[in-house]
């Protein structure tokens, strides 16, 4: 995992610190929230990495915060890609972790082809 330009061991305390929650607890929470399994799904950044200015060290913790990740199926994650989240997805993210300059007015209610505002 490379967010800050440094290689980070997935089992390290650095990940727990960036995510602001122990990894095992995060995985359990993601599975419960999504009804998906970590082993057969992909972890998606609700607000994509691409819209954060990662040259600012504080943004690494914002983008990696536990509230900014969710489980999606592979097709869902590929379809969402680096799009802004829907309003329903963004509502789950701690407002302090939103990217600079992004407001709720900029977010779609739903994307074409999605069954719900949260899933394809």
C-alpha positions in Angstrom: 0.0 0.0 0.0 1.5 3.3 -1.0 -0.2 6.5 0.0 2.5 8.6 1.6 5.2 7.5 -0.9 6.4 4.9 1.6 5.8 1.2 1.3 3.5 0.1 4.2 3.2 -3.5 5.4 -0.5 -4.3 5.4 -0.3 -5.9 8.8 1.5 -3.0 10.4 0.3 -0.5 12.9 0.9 2.2 10.3 -2.2 1.0 8.5 -4.2 1.0 11.7 -3.1 4.6 12.3 -3.9 5.8 8.8 -7.3 4.1 8.8 -8.0 5.1 12.4 -9.3 1.7 13.3 -7.7 -1.7 13.7 -7.6 -3.7 10.4 -9.5 -6.7 11.7 -12.3 -4.4 13.1 -12.4 -2.5 9.8 -12.8 -5.7 7.8 -15.6 -6.9 10.1 -17.4 -3.6 9.8 -17.1 -3.5 6.0 -18.6 -7.0 5.7 -21.5 -6.1 7.9 -22.2 -2.9 6.2 -22.1 -4.3 2.7 -23.3 -7.9 3.0 -20.2 -8.8 1.0 -17.1 -10.8 2.0 -13.7 -9.1 2.1 -12.1 -12.2 0.4 -14.4 -12.0 -2.6 -14.8 -8.2 -2.9 -12.7 -5.1 -3.5 -12.0 -2.3 -1.1 -13.1 1.0 -2.7 -12.3 4.5 -1.6 -15.7 6.3 -1.5 -14.0 9.5 -2.4 -11.3 8.3 -4.9 -7.6 8.7 -4.3 -7.4 10.6 -7.5 -9.3 13.6 -6.2 -7.0 14.2 -3.1 -3.9 16.2 -3.2 -1.6 13.6 -1.8 1.4 16.0 -1.8 -0.2 17.3 1.4 0.6 14.8 4.2 -2.7 15.4 6.1 -4.6 14.1 3.1 -3.2 10.6 3.4 -5.1 10.1 6.7 -8.2 11.7 5.2 -8.3 9.4 2.1 -7.4 6.3 4.1 -9.9 7.0 7.0 -12.1 4.0 7.7 -15.2 6.0 6.8 -13.9 6.5 3.3 -13.7 2.9 2.4 -16.4 0.4 1.4 -16.6 -3.1 -0.1 -17.8 -3.4 -3.7 -17.9 -6.3 -6.1 -15.3 -6.2 -8.8 -17.7 -5.0 -11.5 -19.1 -2.3 -9.2 -15.7 -1.1 -8.3 -14.6 -1.0 -12.0 -17.8 0.9 -12.9 -17.4 3.4 -10.1 -13.6 3.8 -10.8 -12.6 7.4 -10.0 -16.1 8.9 -10.1 -17.3 11.0 -7.2 -19.5 9.0 -4.9 -23.3 9.3 -4.8 -24.8 11.4 -2.1 -25.7 8.2 -0.2 -22.2 6.9 -0.3 -20.7 10.3 0.7 -23.1 10.5 3.7 -21.2 7.6 5.3 -17.9 9.5 5.1 -16.7 11.7 8.0 -17.1 15.2 6.7 -13.6 16.0 7.9 -12.3 13.4 5.4 -14.0 14.8 2.3 -11.6 16.2 -0.3 -11.0 19.9 -0.3 -13.5 21.8 -2.5 -16.1 19.0 -2.8 -19.6 19.8 -1.8 -22.8 17.7 -1.6 -24.2 19.7 -4.5 -21.5 18.3 -6.8 -22.5 14.7 -6.0 -25.0 12.7 -8.1 -28.0 11.1 -6.5 -27.4 7.9 -8.5 -25.5 6.8 -11.6 -27.2 5.5 -14.7 -27.5 1.7 -14.6 -27.2 1.5 -10.8 -30.0 -0.3 -8.9 -29.7 2.0 -5.8 -27.7 5.0 -4.9 -25.3 2.6 -3.1 -24.9 -0.3 -5.5 -25.1 -1.3 -9.2 
